[in-house]
Amino acid sequence: IFWWSRTRFPLKKLLVSVLKTNGMKNILAAENGQKWFLLFCNHSPSVVLADWDMVSMSAMELTQKIRHDSQSPNRKTPVVLIASGIAARTHITETRDAGVTAFVLKPFSANDLVECITHVINDAREFINCPAYFGPSRRRKTKSVYTGPFRRTTD
């Protein structure tokens, strides 16, 4: 199940078309953040597509709700944030710290979106659970010459 949560019709229609053309099914949407979270809890989607400009709940609040709310059916659901380059540059640290899995920056191609979704599904990152953060590991590369302390079970 793939999810889109934005009210701007032309973009939503285009994204749904792109996702369906690439074999993705059960695409669900909600017109505001509260309804979205209720649908999320009832359907537990495989991936969440969230736009920075969502109605009644920011993408950051949505991600935090997925990661920390006791009603969340899967705290590890990948969250792909779609944002303009300006919003991403301004808020990238905050959204990363909220637990966003990946970013797709506007303007983007259909191939960029499908590639990102495929990547977060097929190459899922380890999740970190500590008092200050719950979300995907920020490590993307392993450094064979690292000499510091190893703190994870996968090190």
C-alpha positions, 0 to 999 in steps of 0.5 A: 500500500502506498500513501499520498497525503496532499490536497493539490489535485493536479499533483496528486493525480499525477503521482497516483498515475505514476505509481499505478503505472509502475505497478503500485497498488492500493494508493490511499489519500486523506485531505487532512492530517487527522484523517490521514493518521486514522487511515494510517492506523487502519491500513498500515501502509508499506510506504508513506509519501508526505508533502511538506505543505500538508493541511492541518499537520506538517510532514514533520508532525506526521513523521513524529506521530508515526514514529512515537504515537502508541496507536501507530501500527508500524513505527518503522514505516518508511516516510518519503518527504516530498519538498521544494528545494528551499523547504528541504534546505531550511528544514532538513535537519529537523525533518531528519531528526523527526525520522524521515527516511528519504527526500524527493526534491521538487521538481522531480521526475517519475523515475526519481520518485519510483527509484526513491520508493524502491530504494526505501523498500528494498534497502531498508536501513536499520532503525535506531531507538534511543531516548533522543531519537527513533528513526532510520540510521543516518549512516549510509556508508560503512567506513572500513578504516573507522577507528572510533568506538563501536556502539551498535550491534551491527558494527 
